Amino acid sequence: MKIAVVILNWNGIKLLEKFLPSIVKHSPEAEIYVADNASTDDSVAFVKTNFPSIHIIQNESNFGFAQGYNEALKNVDADYFALVNSDVEVTKNWLKPIIETFEKEPNTAILQPKILDFKRKAYFEYAGAAGGFIDKYGYPYCRGRIFETLEIDNGQYDDTCEILWASGACFFIRSSVYFNLKGFDSDFFAHQEEIDLCWRAFNLGYKIKYNSQSVVYHVGGATLEIGNPIKTFLNFRNSLLMLVKNLPEKNLYLIIMCRLILDGIAGIKFLLQGNFKHFTAILRAHFSFYRLFSINYKKRGAFQSKKYYNLKSIVYNYYLFFGKVFVK
């Protein structure tokens, strides 16, 4: 059994200085890699000088999250990959329950730990919390986080359970499954590529699970802040691309049409709030989606499960019925 912790980095020397020590300290079972996306700061020199035991992979360009990992992982020999953001602090024995689950459950392909907020450690963190789901229309949400509402960790999700997607902030996957799925979709560049990968794994019959015995703390927004219009563009576009690839054929066009309308409503809301950059980001996301539609339609697998959601509309439940807390 070999596990590799792989940290994708781009101009993140300050984050590496702060968070690499916890990974080195608490990961005796693993080989540790820093995959550098052609940084222009002193990230690589810093790692070489201060952490000589860490392997360094230098990508030729800033490929983003998706292709950055795809390129880097070609150079990593391991049974399991732990893909960890550079702004994540890990805790003692964080790898042990993950390895045990993989060893005991051969059909479990992807795992996520409990992800708490580094800045407010009593709270779940936005990117993943206690495991991810999507509604019928492809809107992602988590146990512990629905839209902008974050729950306090009171032990309500101290369990192990099946989920639909695991957060890319701290993402465990069998290497064989990763390569069988041809990795992340490089068209996404960044954001929601992990949901797409998990959904593709789910459609092939693999299990994606959350294990609360492994705990990490995530800063979040260290690369692109939540209010960044680039992030708005990527999230809106990639969510639509993900639907094209993974929805059952019967509901594909109707659901996409509904999403386009809902996106339009979100755009109008931004416009009324004076957030013109986010309004135009949604417009650009839609035009980019139209250009990429046929390419991504050809990526559809042989089977798309009809049981990908357990809630019809998280938007309806959240805004009209004040459903701020996860209910299965």
C-alpha positions in Angstrom: 0.0 0.0 0.0 1.4 3.4 -1.1 -0.2 6.7 -0.5 1.0 10.0 -2.0 0.1 13.4 -0.7 0.2 15.8 -3.7 -0.1 19.6 -3.1 -0.7 21.7 -6.2 1.1 25.1 -6.0 1.1 28.3 -7.9 2.9 31.3 -6.4 2.0 30.1 -3.0 5.2 30.4 -1.0 3.4 32.0 2.0 0.9 29.2 2.1 3.6 26.6 1.9 5.5 28.2 4.7 2.4 28.1 6.9 0.8 24.8 6.0 3.5 22.4 4.8 4.8 21.8 8.3 1.6 20.2 9.5 1.5 17.8 6.5 5.1 16.8 7.0 4.5 16.2 10.7 1.3 14.2 10.5 1.9 12.2 7.3 4.5 9.5 8.1 2.7 7.0 6.0 2.9 9.0 2.8 5.3 10.2 0.2 4.8 14.0 -0.1 4.9 15.9 -3.4 4.6 19.5 -4.4 3.4 19.9 -7.9 4.3 23.4 -9.1 2.3 25.1 -11.8 5.2 27.2 -13.2 5.3 29.6 -10.2 7.2 32.9 -10.6 7.9 33.3 -6.9 10.4 31.3 -4.8 8.1 28.4 -4.0 10.3 25.7 -5.5 13.5 27.0 -3.9 11.7 27.3 -0.5 10.6 23.6 -0.6 14.0 22.4 -1.8 15.8 24.3 1.0 13.4 23.6 3.9 11.9 20.3 3.1 14.4 18.2 1.1 12.4 15.0 1.6 9.5 16.4 -0.4 9.4 15.5 -4.1 9.0 18.4 -6.5 7.2 18.1 -9.8 7.5 21.1 -12.1 4.7 21.6 -14.6 5.6 23.6 -17.8 2.9 26.1 -17.4 0.1 27.3 -15.0 -2.4 24.6 -16.1 -4.9 25.4 -13.4 -6.3 22.8 -10.9 -7.6 20.2 -13.4 -4.8 19.8 -15.9 -2.2 20.8 -13.3 -3.0 17.6 -11.3 -3.4 15.5 -14.5 0.1 16.4 -15.6 1.6 16.0 -12.1 0.1 12.7 -11.3 1.6 11.0 -14.3 4.9 11.3 -12.3 3.5 9.8 -9.0 3.6 6.1 -8.2 1.1 5.3 -5.5 -2.0 3.2 -4.9 -3.9 6.2 -3.4 -3.6 9.9 -4.1 -4.3 12.5 -1.5 -4.8 15.8 -3.4 -4.5 18.6 -0.9 -4.8 22.4 -1.3 -1.8 24.4 -0.2 -4.0 26.2 2.3 -5.0 23.1 4.3 -3.8 22.2 7.8 -4.0 18.5 8.6 -4.3 16.9 12.0 -2.8 13.9 13.7 -3.7 10.5 12.2 -5.6 12.2 9.3 -4.5 9.5 6.8 -5.1 6.4 8.9 -9.0 6.2 8.7 -8.8 7.0 5.0 -6.3 4.2 4.3 -8.3 1.7 6.4 -11.5 2.5 4.5 -9.8 2.0 1.1 -8.3 -1.3 2.3 -11.6 -2.6 3.6 -13.9 -1.4 0.9 -12.6 -2.1 -2.6 -15.6 -0.4 -4.3 -15.0 2.9 -2.4 -13.0 4.9 -4.9 -13.1 8.4 -3.5 -13.1 9.8 0.1 -13.4 13.1 1.8 -12.4 14.0 5.4 -14.3 16.4 7.7 -13.3 19.9 6.5 -13.5 22.7 9.0 -12.8 26.4 8.7 -9.2 27.3 9.6 -10.2 30.8 10.6 -13.2 29.7 12.6 -12.4 26.2 13.7 -15.8 25.5 15.3 -17.4 25.9 11.9 -17.6 23.7 8.8 -15.7 25.1 5.8 -17.5 26.2 2.6 -15.6 23.9 0.2 -16.8 20.5 1.1 -17.8 20.7 4.8 -19.1 17.1 5.6 -19.5 15.8 2.1 -21.2 17.0 -1.0 -24.4 16.5 -2.9 -26.2 18.1 -5.8 -29.9 18.7 -6.4 -31.8 17.7 -9.6 -30.7 20.8 -11.3 -27.0 20.3 -10.5 -26.7 22.9 -7.7 -24.0 21.7 -5.2 -24.4 21.8 -1.5 -22.9 20.0 1.5 -23.7 18.6 4.9 -22.7 21.5 7.0 -22.9 24.1 4.2 -25.8 25.2 2.1 -25.1 28.2 -0.2 -23.5 30.8 2.2 -24.9 29.2 5.4 -22.3 27.4 7.4 -23.1 25.2 10.4 -21.2 24.9 13.7 -19.6 21.5 14.1 -21.5 20.0 17.1 -20.8 16.4 16.1 -23.9 16.1 14.0 -21.8 14.7 11.1 -19.5 12.5 13.0 -20.1 9.5 10.9 -19.1 7.7 7.7 -21.6 7.8 4.8 -22.0 7.8 1.1 -22.0 11.2 -0.7 -22.1 12.3 -4.3 -18.9 14.4 -4.4 -15.8 15.0 -2.4 -14.2 18.4 -2.1 -11.1 19.2 -4.2 -9.7 21.0 -1.1 -8.8 17.5 0.3 -9.6 14.7 -2.1 -8.6 11.1 -1.7 -8.9 8.8 -4.7 -7.5 5.4 -5.8 -4.9 6.0 -8.5 -6.4 3.2 -10.7 -9.8 4.9 -10.7 -8.2 8.3 -11.4 -6.5 7.1 -14.5 -9.4 5.0 -15.6 -11.5 8.2 -15.6 -8.7 10.0 -17.3 -8.4 12.4 -14.4 -10.0 15.8 -14.1 -11.5 17.4 -17.1 -9.0 20.0 -18.3 -11.7 22.1 -20.0 -12.8 23.1 -16.5 -9.4 24.7 -15.6 -10.6 25.1 -12.0 -13.8 24.8 -10.0 -16.3 21.9 -9.9 -13.9 19.6 -11.7 -14.0 17.4 -8.6 -17.8 17.2 -8.7 -17.6 16.2 -12.3 -15.0 13.5 -11.6 -17.0 12.1 -8.7 -20.2 12.1 -10.8 -18.5 10.2 -13.5 -17.2 7.7 -10.9 -20.7 7.4 -9.5 -22.1 6.7 -13.0 -19.6 3.8 -13.2 -20.8 2.3 -10.0 -18.1 3.4 -7.6 -18.8 4.7 -4.1 -17.8 8.2 -2.9 -17.7 8.5 0.9 -17.1 10.9 3.8 -15.2 9.9 6.8 -15.3 12.2 9.9 -12.5 10.4 11.6 -10.1 12.3 9.3 -10.1 16.0 10.1 -8.5 18.9 8.2 -8.8 22.7 8.4 -9.1 24.8 5.2 -8.6 28.5 4.7 -10.6 28.7 1.5 -10.4 31.4 -1.2 -6.7 31.6 -1.0 -6.3 31.4 -4.8 -9.5 33.0 -6.0 -11.7 34.8 -3.4 -15.4 33.9 -3.2 -16.3 37.4 -4.6 -14.0 37.2 -7.6 -15.8 37.4 -10.9 -13.4 34.9 -12.5 -14.6 32.4 -9.9 -18.2 33.3 -10.8 -17.5 32.7 -14.5 -15.8 29.3 -13.8 -18.5 28.1 -11.4 -21.5 29.0 -13.7 -19.8 27.7 -16.9 -18.4 24.5 -15.3 -21.7 23.6 -13.6 -23.4 23.6 -17.0 -20.6 21.6 -18.7 -20.9 19.0 -15.9 -24.6 18.6 -16.5 -24.1 18.0 -20.2 -21.6 15.2 -19.4 -23.5 13.5 -16.6 -27.2 14.0 -16.7 -29.5 11.2 -17.9 -30.4 11.8 -21.5 -34.2 12.0 -20.8 -33.9 15.0 -18.6 -30.8 16.6 -20.2 -32.2 19.5 -22.2 -35.1 20.4 -19.9 -32.8 20.6 -16.9 -30.2 22.7 -18.8 -33.0 25.1 -19.9 -34.1 25.4 -16.3 -30.6 26.1 -15.2 -30.1 28.8 -17.9 -33.2 30.5 -16.7 -32.1 30.3 -13.0 -28.7 31.6 -14.0 -30.4 34.5 -15.8 -32.3 35.3 -12.6 -29.0 35.3 -10.6 -27.5 37.6 -13.2 -30.4 40.1 -12.9 -29.9 40.0 -9.1 -26.3 40.9 -9.5 -27.2 43.7 -11.9 -29.7 45.1 -9.5 -27.1 45.0 -6.7 -24.7 46.9 -8.9 -22.4 44.0 -9.3 -21.9 44.5 -13.0 -18.7 42.4 -13.2 -20.5 39.3 -11.9 -23.4 39.9 -14.2 -21.1 40.0 -17.2 -19.2 36.9 -15.8 -22.5 34.9 -16.0 -23.0 36.1 -19.6 -19.5 35.1 -20.5 -20.0 31.7 -18.8 -23.1 31.1 -20.9 -21.4 32.0 -24.2 -18.4 29.8 -23.3 -20.8 27.0 -22.4 -22.5 27.2 -25.9 -19.1 27.0 -27.6 -18.1 24.0 -25.6 -21.4 22.2 -25.6 -20.8 19.7 -28.5 -17.3 18.9 -27.3 -18.5 18.0 -23.8 -21.6 16.2 -25.1 -19.2 13.8 -26.8 -17.6 13.1 -23.4 -20.7 11.5 -22.1 -20.2 7.9 -20.7 -22.2 4.8 -21.7 -24.4 5.1 -18.6 -25.9 8.0 -16.5 -27.6 7.1 -13.2 -31.1 8.6 -12.6 -30.4 8.5 -8.8 -27.8 11.3 -8.6 -29.9 13.5 -6.3 -31.9 13.2 -3.1 -33.4 16.7 -3.2 -35.3 18.2 -6.1 -34.3 21.8 -5.6 -32.0 23.2 -3.0 -32.7 26.7 -4.3 -36.5 26.3 -3.7 -35.9 24.7 -0.3 -33.3 27.3 0.9 -35.0 30.5 -0.3 -38.7 29.7 0.0 -38.7 27.3 3.0 -35.6 28.6 4.8 -33.9 25.2 4.6 -30.5 26.4 6.0 -29.5 23.0 7.4 -28.8 19.8 5.6 -31.7 17.3 5.7 -31.4 14.0 3.8 
